[in-house]
Amino acid sequence: LAGVLSRCSRESDLVARWGGEEFAISTPDSTLPNALRFAERLRQTGQDTPLVIGDLTIKMTISVGVALLGETD
């Protein structure tokens, strides 16, 4: 999952592990519509990227939330 998040993120974004299964991504200078599109792209990419461990293939699902800090205009 960390690889999926890193591949989908821009160089200026900060991808960090927040807890056991939680991650946070800071996307500076992003508008709310762009952040929502980014969140959907992350969700879809995670769904489309199976996790393969030996002979086992696991399908991932991702829940995503978006929060805006600062000016909303």
Backbone as a printed PyTorch tensor [residue, N CA C, xyz], in Angstrom:
tensor([[[  0.8290,  -1.2010,   0.0000],
         [  0.0000,   0.0000,   0.0000],
         [  0.8650,   1.2540,   0.0000]],

        [[  1.9510,   1.2360,   0.7440],
         [  2.8360,   2.4030,   0.7780],
         [  3.3650,   2.7140,  -0.6250]],

        [[  3.6760,   1.6810,  -1.3970],
         [  4.1420,   1.8840,  -2.7670],
         [  3.0790,   2.5200,  -3.6380]],

        [[  1.8360,   2.0820,  -3.5030],
         [  0.7210,   2.6700,  -4.2600],
         [  0.5880,   4.1420,  -3.9160]],

        [[  0.6180,   4.4630,  -2.6280],
         [  0.4720,   5.8620,  -2.2090],
         [  1.6140,   6.7190,  -2.7380]],

        [[  2.8210,   6.2050,  -2.6750],
         [  3.9730,   6.9600,  -3.1700],
         [  3.9180,   7.1620,  -4.6730]],

        [[  3.5200,   6.1220,  -5.4140],
         [  3.4450,   6.2470,  -6.8760],
         [  2.3810,   7.2350,  -7.3140]],

        [[  1.2910,   7.3380,  -6.5680],
         [  0.1950,   8.2400,  -6.9370],
         [  0.4590,   9.6820,  -6.5220]],

        [[  1.3970,   9.8820,  -5.6180],
         [  1.6510,  11.2110,  -5.0570],
         [  2.6540,  11.9980,  -5.8940]],

        [[  2.5680,  13.3160,  -5.7370],
         [  3.5420,  14.2020,  -6.3850],
         [  4.8040,  14.2640,  -5.5360]],

        [[  5.8690,  14.7310,  -6.1130],
         [  7.1290,  14.8660,  -5.3840],
         [  6.9820,  15.8250,  -4.2050]],

        [[  6.1120,  16.8250,  -4.3300],
         [  5.9290,  17.8110,  -3.2650],
         [  5.0000,  17.3180,  -2.1500]],

        [[  4.3260,  16.1850,  -2.3380],
         [  3.4240,  15.6320,  -1.3250],
         [  4.2210,  14.8940,  -0.2550]],

        [[  3.6510,  14.7990,   0.9240],
         [  4.2790,  14.0660,   2.0220],
         [  3.3910,  12.8720,   2.3620]],

        [[  3.9270,  11.6670,   2.1750],
         [  3.2130,  10.4330,   2.4970],
         [  3.8040,   9.8900,   3.7840]],

        [[  2.9530,   9.6460,   4.7920],
         [  3.4460,   9.1770,   6.0900],
         [  2.5130,   8.1240,   6.6730]],

        [[  3.0880,   7.1870,   7.3940],
         [  2.2840,   6.2060,   8.1110],
         [  1.7870,   6.8630,   9.3890]],

        [[  0.4870,   6.8100,   9.6280],
         [ -0.1300,   7.4770,  10.7740],
         [ -0.2770,   6.5120,  11.9410]],

        [[ -0.5290,   5.2570,  11.6300],
         [ -0.7260,   4.2420,  12.6660],
         [ -0.5500,   2.8800,  12.0410]],

        [[ -1.1270,   1.8630,  12.6530],
         [ -0.9840,   0.5060,  12.1440],
         [ -1.3890,   0.3630,  10.6950]],

        [[ -2.6070,   0.7370,  10.3630],
         [ -3.1030,   0.6250,   8.9950],
         [ -3.5010,   1.9700,   8.4150]],

        [[ -3.1330,   3.0400,   9.0850],
         [ -3.5230,   4.3650,   8.6360],
         [ -2.3370,   5.1030,   8.0330]],

        [[ -2.6320,   5.8490,   6.9780],
         [ -1.6370,   6.6920,   6.3330],
         [ -2.2110,   8.0950,   6.2050]],

        [[ -1.3460,   9.0850,   6.1390],
         [ -1.7510,  10.4680,   5.9060],
         [ -0.9120,  11.0070,   4.7560]],

        [[ -1.5360,  11.8250,   3.9320],
         [ -0.8180,  12.4520,   2.8170],
         [ -1.1170,  13.9410,   2.8520]],

        [[ -0.0710,  14.7300,   2.9270],
         [ -0.1960,  16.1810,   2.8470],
         [  0.0580,  16.5850,   1.4020]],

        [[ -0.8860,  17.3260,   0.8270],
         [ -0.7610,  17.7580,  -0.5740],
         [ -0.7800,  19.2900,  -0.6180]],

        [[  0.3660,  19.9030,  -0.3650],
         [  0.4180,  21.3670,  -0.3270],
         [  0.0150,  21.9810,  -1.6660]],

        [[ -0.5910,  23.1540,  -1.5790],
         [ -0.9920,  23.9250,  -2.7630],
         [ -1.9930,  23.1760,  -3.6340]],

        [[ -2.8100,  22.3260,  -3.0330],
         [ -3.8390,  21.6130,  -3.7840],
         [ -5.1890,  22.2370,  -3.4800]],

        [[ -6.0380,  22.3330,  -4.4760],
         [ -7.3960,  22.8190,  -4.2670],
         [ -8.2640,  21.6590,  -3.7940]],

        [[ -9.4220,  21.9650,  -3.2340],
         [-10.3190,  20.9100,  -2.7820],
         [-10.7480,  19.9950,  -3.9360]],

        [[-11.1480,  20.5300,  -5.1000],
         [-11.5010,  19.6230,  -6.2030],
         [-10.3430,  18.7160,  -6.6230]],

        [[ -9.1240,  19.2520,  -6.6530],
         [ -7.9620,  18.4230,  -7.0030],
         [ -7.6970,  17.3630,  -5.9300]],

        [[ -7.8620,  17.7290,  -4.6600],
         [ -7.6610,  16.7670,  -3.5760],
         [ -8.6940,  15.6420,  -3.6520]],

        [[ -9.9230,  15.9720,  -4.0050],
         [-10.9610,  14.9410,  -4.1430],
         [-10.6480,  13.9980,  -5.3080]],

        [[-10.1780,  14.5430,  -6.4230],
         [ -9.7870,  13.6930,  -7.5570],
         [ -8.6030,  12.7950,  -7.1760]],

        [[ -7.6520,  13.3600,  -6.4560],
         [ -6.4930,  12.6010,  -5.9890],
         [ -6.9390,  11.4540,  -5.0700]],

        [[ -7.8430,  11.7430,  -4.1520],
         [ -8.3440,  10.7180,  -3.2320],
         [ -9.0290,   9.5900,  -4.0030]],

        [[ -9.8270,   9.9250,  -4.9950],
         [-10.4940,   8.8890,  -5.7900],
         [ -9.4820,   8.0840,  -6.5900]],

        [[ -8.4500,   8.7430,  -7.1200],
         [ -7.4050,   8.0220,  -7.8560],
         [ -6.6700,   7.0500,  -6.9290]],

        [[ -6.3890,   7.4750,  -5.6960],
         [ -5.7670,   6.5830,  -4.7200],
         [ -6.6510,   5.3710,  -4.4450]],

        [[ -7.9400,   5.6360,  -4.2180],
         [ -8.8660,   4.5580,  -3.9170],
         [ -8.9410,   3.5540,  -5.0600]],

        [[ -9.0520,   4.0680,  -6.2830],
         [ -9.1610,   3.1960,  -7.4530],
         [ -7.8610,   2.4280,  -7.6930]],

        [[ -6.7270,   3.0970,  -7.5560],
         [ -5.4400,   2.4300,  -7.7660],
         [ -5.2340,   1.3290,  -6.7410]],

        [[ -5.5970,   1.5820,  -5.4950],
         [ -5.4980,   0.5460,  -4.4720],
         [ -6.3680,  -0.6480,  -4.8010]],

        [[ -7.5710,  -0.3890,  -5.2640],
         [ -8.4930,  -1.4630,  -5.6450],
         [ -7.9660,  -2.2640,  -6.8270]],

        [[ -7.2990,  -1.5890,  -7.7490],
         [ -6.8010,  -2.2380,  -8.9680],
         [ -5.4330,  -2.8910,  -8.8050]],

        [[ -4.7980,  -2.7400,  -7.6360],
         [ -3.4530,  -3.2560,  -7.4120],
         [ -3.4990,  -4.3950,  -6.3950]],

        [[ -3.4580,  -5.6350,  -6.8460],
         [ -3.4880,  -6.7450,  -5.8850],
         [ -2.1510,  -6.8610,  -5.1430]],

        [[ -2.2350,  -7.3080,  -3.9180],
         [ -1.0510,  -7.5750,  -3.1090],
         [ -0.7260,  -9.0540,  -3.2680]],

        [[  0.4520,  -9.3530,  -3.8070],
         [  0.8450, -10.7450,  -4.0560],
         [  1.9340, -11.1370,  -3.0660]],

        [[  1.6550, -12.1750,  -2.2840],
         [  2.6130, -12.7090,  -1.3200],
         [  2.7280, -14.2000,  -1.6120]],

        [[  3.8220, -14.5820,  -2.2860],
         [  3.9890, -15.9790,  -2.6900],
         [  2.8760, -16.3980,  -3.6330]],

        [[  2.1250, -17.4280,  -3.2550],
         [  1.0120, -17.9110,  -4.0620],
         [ -0.3120, -17.2350,  -3.7110]],

        [[ -0.2810, -16.3430,  -2.7440],
         [ -1.4960, -15.6920,  -2.2600],
         [ -1.6610, -14.3180,  -2.9110]],

        [[ -2.8490, -14.0500,  -3.4420],
         [ -3.1680, -12.7370,  -4.0040],
         [ -4.2990, -12.1300,  -3.1840]],

        [[ -4.0670, -10.9270,  -2.6700],
         [ -5.0430, -10.2400,  -1.8220],
         [ -5.4970,  -8.9660,  -2.5290]],

        [[ -6.8010,  -8.7710,  -2.6160],
         [ -7.3490,  -7.5530,  -3.1850],
         [ -7.4670,  -6.4990,  -2.0840]],

        [[ -6.9840,  -5.2960,  -2.3450],
         [ -7.0300,  -4.2230,  -1.3510],
         [ -8.2580,  -3.3520,  -1.5620]],

        [[ -8.7520,  -2.7960,  -0.4630],
         [ -9.7250,  -1.7160,  -0.5200],
         [ -9.1800,  -0.5970,   0.3570]],

        [[ -9.4710,   0.6270,  -0.0180],
         [ -8.9660,   1.7810,   0.7090],
         [-10.1310,   2.7210,   0.9980]],

        [[-10.2270,   3.1850,   2.2240],
         [-11.1690,   4.2440,   2.5890],
         [-10.3790,   5.5400,   2.6540]],

        [[-10.9050,   6.5870,   2.0540],
         [-10.1700,   7.8520,   1.9440],
         [-11.0450,   8.9930,   2.4470]],

        [[-10.4360,   9.8900,   3.1820],
         [-11.0850,  11.1260,   3.6010],
         [-10.2320,  12.3030,   3.1810]],

        [[-10.8710,  13.4560,   2.9940],
         [-10.1540,  14.6690,   2.5770],
         [-10.4990,  15.7890,   3.5560]],

        [[ -9.4870,  16.5150,   3.9880],
         [ -9.6760,  17.6800,   4.8400],
         [ -8.8920,  18.8360,   4.2560]],

        [[ -9.4460,  20.0310,   4.3640],
         [ -8.8020,  21.2290,   3.8260],
         [ -8.3770,  22.1100,   4.9920]],

        [[ -7.1430,  22.5510,   4.9690],
         [ -6.6060,  23.4190,   6.0170],
         [ -6.3750,  24.7980,   5.4380]],

        [[ -6.8880,  25.8170,   6.0840],
         [ -6.6310,  27.1900,   5.6430],
         [ -7.7960,  27.7720,   4.8570]],

        [[ -7.4770,  28.6920,   3.9700],
         [ -8.4810,  29.4060,   3.1780],
         [ -9.2980,  28.4610,   2.3240]],

        [[-10.5840,  28.7220,   2.1910],
         [-11.4480,  27.9000,   1.3560],
         [-11.8940,  28.6340,   0.0930]],

        [[-11.4680,  29.8690,  -0.0710],
         [-11.8660,  30.6490,  -1.2700],
         [-10.9860,  30.3140,  -2.4390]]])
